Amino acid sequence: MVYITRKEHFNAAHKLFNPSWTEEKNQNVFGKCANPNWHGHNYYVYVTVKGELQKETGYTVNLKELSSIIREKITDKLDHKNLNLDVDFLEGLMPTTEVVAIAIWDQLLEPVSKLGGILHCVKLCETDNNYVEYFGGK
């Protein structure tokens, strides 16, 4: 089994806020992330695919094709967007890094399998110090 990873980048804004809570409770739980005027991050997403080598190409999957899928399904939809308001596959969800990573997984699972690989991990870096790794399953 071989594991190969493609790194992509997007910039996006979001706000963490539970509308059933008071402003004070939101500030206590989410801190700066509850800013009423939103805030943004420079995200990096790492998509790891596993599989056997294809004898004809020596690839696990074609990285050019994987990059195109990530761009179409993820970065084109997230880059310079408001994650709370602009992204169809995040509608109604709290856009924490954890939730966004799982949603990215869900968007990539089928297209990656069509490439002949198995989606192994989505790693989403929100800051230099904070990232999530999701390996599937719920």
Order of alpha helices (4+ residues) and beta strands (2+ residues): beta-alpha-beta-alpha-beta-alpha-beta-beta
